[in-house]
Amino acid sequence: MHGLTCTNLENVAFSPEPDPPNGKPTRRTQILAAAAELFAGRGFHGVSIDDIGAAVGISGPALYRHFRSKDAMLGEMLTSISEFLLSGAQQTLDANADQAPDRALAELIRFQVDFALDNPALITVQERSLGILTEPDRRRVRAMQRRYVELWVRTIMSTVPDVSEPAARAAAHAVFGLINSTPHSAYLDRAQMAALLYRMSTAALVSPGSLAEPTELTERVADSLDRHS
């Protein structure tokens, strides 16, 4: 499995703690990176505070200077993932607002593929541990996930003629399942896997016989993906 590194995690705004002048990951980010790897490998309940402390070279009790509990650590991790995906998707769509809808869809696919490939441990933790969150954290995460899905639904409906909203929503979730399965695959290198996921996701959404019959549109989206992969 591709490992999650602190470099990956710098792209996910885990906390309001400012970056140090030297640009290195903060201790808080390092702790969350280590926790993500451990939670993904052993499960949330299979990891102790001492395990996380040992992974970053400090004592377990010293972690309480950064997080009040293991539950709080998981809450910040999953909340921040949802915040990152929602804000990143919105920025992607804003940056392509003047482009054809198929370009926006292509870039949205690329954004999700890149996140999944670069952060497989986070994807695994999110899939397995959402139900473990405290109720307030779970509500926040669910609310942001729904908003993220709606961005995809609107983009799909703008791109694929005559597709219904329920079909667009179902298709978005199906594509998430496809892309987020990457932590379980180690058959291709990153570039090859990215290209494969781009093609498969595009085909799932706009190929003739899937949601509609946009043969010309399929070719445009494929061309857009090729230019920006």
LUMMARVEX-936465 format. One record per residue (C-alpha): residue in one letter; x, y, z; residue number from 0. Coordinates in nm, 3 decimals. Example, Ala and Ser with C-alpha at 12.3 -4.5 7.8 and 13.67 -1.06 7.14 Angstrom:
REM LUMMARVEX-936465
SITE   code        px        py        pz   pos
SITE      A     1.230    -0.450     0.780     0
SITE      S     1.367    -0.106     0.714     1
END
This chain:
REM LUMMARVEX-936465
SITE   code        px        py        pz   pos
SITE      M     0.000     0.000     0.000     0
SITE      H     0.121     0.347    -0.085     1
SITE      G     0.216     0.514     0.242     2
SITE      L     0.071     0.841     0.367     3
SITE      T     0.347     1.088     0.437     4
SITE      C     0.359     1.418     0.616     5
SITE      T     0.410     1.580     0.277     6
SITE      N     0.072     1.446     0.165     7
SITE      L    -0.087     1.572     0.482     8
SITE      E     0.041     1.928     0.438     9
SITE      N    -0.223     1.960     0.166    10
SITE      V    -0.500     1.875     0.411    11
SITE      A    -0.572     2.158     0.654    12
SITE      F    -0.579     1.947     0.970    13
SITE      S    -0.564     2.230     1.219    14
SITE      P    -0.542     2.607     1.260    15
SITE      E    -0.185     2.567     1.381    16
SITE      P     0.033     2.783     1.150    17
SITE      D     0.315     2.636     0.949    18
SITE      P     0.654     2.695     1.107    19
SITE      P     0.898     2.931     0.931    20
SITE      N     1.110     2.638     0.807    21
SITE      G     0.813     2.492     0.620    22
SITE      K     0.838     2.154     0.794    23
SITE      P     0.521     1.977     0.908    24
SITE      T     0.408     2.078     1.256    25
SITE      R     0.414     1.823     1.536    26
SITE      R     0.033     1.817     1.520    27
SITE      T     0.044     1.728     1.151    28
SITE      Q     0.306     1.461     1.216    29
SITE      I     0.087     1.306     1.484    30
SITE      L    -0.216     1.299     1.253    31
SITE      A    -0.008     1.146     0.973    32
SITE      A     0.116     0.871     1.202    33
SITE      A    -0.232     0.814     1.341    34
SITE      A    -0.379     0.785     0.991    35
SITE      E    -0.130     0.515     0.897    36
SITE      L    -0.191     0.323     1.218    37
SITE      F    -0.570     0.354     1.205    38
SITE      A    -0.568     0.239     0.842    39
SITE      G    -0.348    -0.061     0.917    40
SITE      R    -0.489    -0.178     1.250    41
SITE      G    -0.825    -0.010     1.286    42
SITE      F    -0.910     0.270     1.529    43
SITE      H    -0.963     0.039     1.827    44
SITE      G    -0.644    -0.153     1.753    45
SITE      V    -0.424     0.152     1.809    46
SITE      S    -0.332     0.302     2.145    47
SITE      I    -0.213     0.650     2.235    48
SITE      D     0.125     0.494     2.316    49
SITE      D     0.140     0.344     1.965    50
SITE      I     0.084     0.684     1.808    51
SITE      G     0.337     0.850     2.036    52
SITE      A     0.599     0.588     1.954    53
SITE      A     0.542     0.645     1.581    54
SITE      V     0.637     1.013     1.615    55
SITE      G     0.906     0.968     1.879    56
SITE      I     0.727     1.103     2.184    57
SITE      S     0.554     0.945     2.483    58
SITE      G     0.187     0.863     2.466    59
SITE      P     0.093     1.107     2.744    60
SITE      A     0.278     1.386     2.559    61
SITE      L     0.018     1.356     2.283    62
SITE      Y    -0.237     1.509     2.518    63
SITE      R    -0.062     1.843     2.476    64
SITE      H    -0.189     1.836     2.118    65
SITE      F    -0.516     1.636     2.135    66
SITE      R    -0.747     1.583     2.430    67
SITE      S    -0.820     1.222     2.326    68
SITE      K    -0.789     0.966     2.049    69
SITE      D    -1.150     1.042     1.957    70
SITE      A    -1.062     1.409     1.912    71
SITE      M    -0.773     1.309     1.689    72
SITE      L    -1.002     1.104     1.465    73
SITE      G    -1.260     1.382     1.462    74
SITE      E    -1.011     1.640     1.344    75
SITE      M    -0.873     1.400     1.086    76
SITE      L    -1.206     1.319     0.922    77
SITE      T    -1.349     1.669     0.955    78
SITE      S    -1.041     1.812     0.787    79
SITE      I    -1.060     1.558     0.502    80
SITE      S    -1.417     1.667     0.431    81
SITE      E    -1.325     2.035     0.451    82
SITE      F    -1.035     1.982     0.213    83
SITE      L    -1.242     1.792    -0.043    84
SITE      L    -1.530     2.040    -0.032    85
SITE      S    -1.313     2.350    -0.062    86
SITE      G    -1.089     2.190    -0.324    87
SITE      A    -1.383     2.083    -0.540    88
SITE      Q    -1.539     2.428    -0.518    89
SITE      Q    -1.209     2.592    -0.615    90
SITE      T    -1.176     2.349    -0.905    91
SITE      L    -1.522     2.438    -1.035    92
SITE      D    -1.466     2.810    -0.981    93
SITE      A    -1.141     2.793    -1.177    94
SITE      N    -1.327     2.629    -1.467    95
SITE      A    -1.645     2.836    -1.449    96
SITE      D    -1.579     2.991    -1.791    97
SITE      Q    -1.501     2.656    -1.952    98
SITE      A    -1.733     2.402    -2.108    99
SITE      P    -1.908     2.176    -1.851   100
SITE      D    -1.712     1.872    -1.966   101
SITE      R    -1.386     2.048    -1.873   102
SITE      A    -1.517     2.113    -1.522   103
SITE      L    -1.616     1.747    -1.487   104
SITE      A    -1.277     1.633    -1.611   105
SITE      E    -1.101     1.850    -1.353   106
SITE      L    -1.333     1.733    -1.076   107
SITE      I    -1.247     1.373    -1.161   108
SITE      R    -0.877     1.459    -1.162   109
SITE      F    -0.909     1.626    -0.819   110
SITE      Q    -1.073     1.321    -0.660   111
SITE      V    -0.831     1.078    -0.826   112
SITE      D    -0.530     1.275    -0.705   113
SITE      F    -0.662     1.289    -0.350   114
SITE      A    -0.732     0.916    -0.341   115
SITE      L    -0.395     0.818    -0.485   116
SITE      D    -0.197     1.055    -0.264   117
SITE      N    -0.385     0.976     0.058   118
SITE      P    -0.481     0.608     0.066   119
SITE      A    -0.457     0.584     0.444   120
SITE      L    -0.700     0.873     0.486   121
SITE      I    -0.941     0.710     0.239   122
SITE      T    -0.926     0.387     0.440   123
SITE      V    -0.980     0.560     0.773   124
SITE      Q    -1.271     0.759     0.635   125
SITE      E    -1.441     0.446     0.502   126
SITE      R    -1.393     0.242     0.818   127
SITE      S    -1.419     0.490     1.101   128
SITE      L    -1.695     0.737     1.017   129
SITE      G    -1.936     0.555     1.247   130
SITE      I    -1.691     0.581     1.537   131
SITE      L    -1.697     0.962     1.542   132
SITE      T    -1.873     1.149     1.816   133
SITE      E    -2.219     1.263     1.715   134
SITE      P    -2.122     1.633     1.666   135
SITE      D    -1.822     1.538     1.449   136
SITE      R    -2.028     1.288     1.252   137
SITE      R    -2.294     1.551     1.179   138
SITE      R    -2.029     1.797     1.057   139
SITE      V    -1.863     1.540     0.834   140
SITE      R    -2.194     1.417     0.691   141
SITE      A    -2.306     1.772     0.615   142
SITE      M    -1.985     1.849     0.426   143
SITE      Q    -2.001     1.517     0.241   144
SITE      R    -2.353     1.598     0.122   145
SITE      R    -2.238     1.936    -0.007   146
SITE      Y    -1.947     1.771    -0.185   147
SITE      V    -2.180     1.523    -0.355   148
SITE      E    -2.408     1.807    -0.465   149
SITE      L    -2.116     1.975    -0.646   150
SITE      W    -2.068     1.654    -0.842   151
SITE      V    -2.440     1.614    -0.908   152
SITE      R    -2.472     1.965    -1.051   153
SITE      T    -2.161     1.918    -1.265   154
SITE      I    -2.278     1.584    -1.401   155
SITE      M    -2.620     1.726    -1.481   156
SITE      S    -2.459     2.021    -1.660   157
SITE      T    -2.242     1.787    -1.864   158
SITE      V    -2.466     1.494    -1.952   159
SITE      P    -2.785     1.590    -2.139   160
SITE      D    -3.118     1.475    -1.996   161
SITE      V    -2.976     1.290    -1.698   162
SITE      S    -3.206     1.293    -1.395   163
SITE      E    -3.093     1.416    -1.055   164
SITE      P    -3.130     1.073    -0.889   165
SITE      A    -2.926     0.913    -1.167   166
SITE      A    -2.658     1.182    -1.139   167
SITE      R    -2.638     1.131    -0.762   168
SITE      A    -2.618     0.754    -0.795   169
SITE      A    -2.349     0.790    -1.061   170
SITE      A    -2.145     1.024    -0.842   171
SITE      H    -2.147     0.773    -0.556   172
SITE      A    -2.055     0.492    -0.796   173
SITE      V    -1.755     0.689    -0.922   174
SITE      F    -1.647     0.765    -0.565   175
SITE      G    -1.652     0.393    -0.498   176
SITE      L    -1.439     0.328    -0.804   177
SITE      I    -1.182     0.595    -0.728   178
SITE      N    -1.166     0.532    -0.354   179
SITE      S    -1.092     0.163    -0.406   180
SITE      T    -0.731     0.257    -0.487   181
SITE      P    -0.592     0.180    -0.138   182
SITE      H    -0.672    -0.184    -0.213   183
SITE      S    -0.478    -0.193    -0.541   184
SITE      A    -0.103    -0.207    -0.591   185
SITE      Y    -0.089    -0.342    -0.945   186
SITE      L     0.012    -0.022    -1.125   187
SITE      D     0.241     0.269    -1.051   188
SITE      R     0.086     0.603    -0.962   189
SITE      A     0.085     0.755    -1.311   190
SITE      Q    -0.063     0.443    -1.467   191
SITE      M    -0.328     0.414    -1.197   192
SITE      A    -0.422     0.781    -1.233   193
SITE      A    -0.464     0.747    -1.609   194
SITE      L    -0.672     0.432    -1.566   195
SITE      L    -0.899     0.593    -1.308   196
SITE      Y    -0.945     0.903    -1.525   197
SITE      R    -1.054     0.688    -1.818   198
SITE      M    -1.279     0.458    -1.617   199
SITE      S    -1.448     0.740    -1.427   200
SITE      T    -1.511     0.937    -1.744   201
SITE      A    -1.649     0.631    -1.920   202
SITE      A    -1.878     0.556    -1.624   203
SITE      L    -2.028     0.903    -1.640   204
SITE      V    -2.049     0.995    -2.007   205
SITE      S    -2.003     0.686    -2.223   206
SITE      P    -2.298     0.605    -2.451   207
SITE      G    -2.534     0.372    -2.274   208
SITE      S    -2.433     0.475    -1.921   209
SITE      L    -2.627     0.789    -1.824   210
SITE      A    -2.713     0.918    -2.170   211
SITE      E    -2.603     0.900    -2.534   212
SITE      P    -2.337     1.175    -2.564   213
SITE      T    -2.088     1.021    -2.805   214
SITE      E    -1.939     1.358    -2.905   215
SITE      L    -1.930     1.466    -2.541   216
SITE      T    -1.745     1.151    -2.439   217
SITE      E    -1.473     1.233    -2.687   218
SITE      R    -1.443     1.591    -2.559   219
SITE      V    -1.411     1.481    -2.197   220
SITE      A    -1.155     1.217    -2.289   221
SITE      D    -0.954     1.476    -2.481   222
SITE      S    -0.970     1.712    -2.184   223
SITE      L    -0.845     1.442    -1.949   224
SITE      D    -0.559     1.356    -2.183   225
SITE      R    -0.450     1.720    -2.199   226
SITE      H    -0.455     1.768    -1.824   227
SITE      S    -0.341     1.432    -1.687   228
END
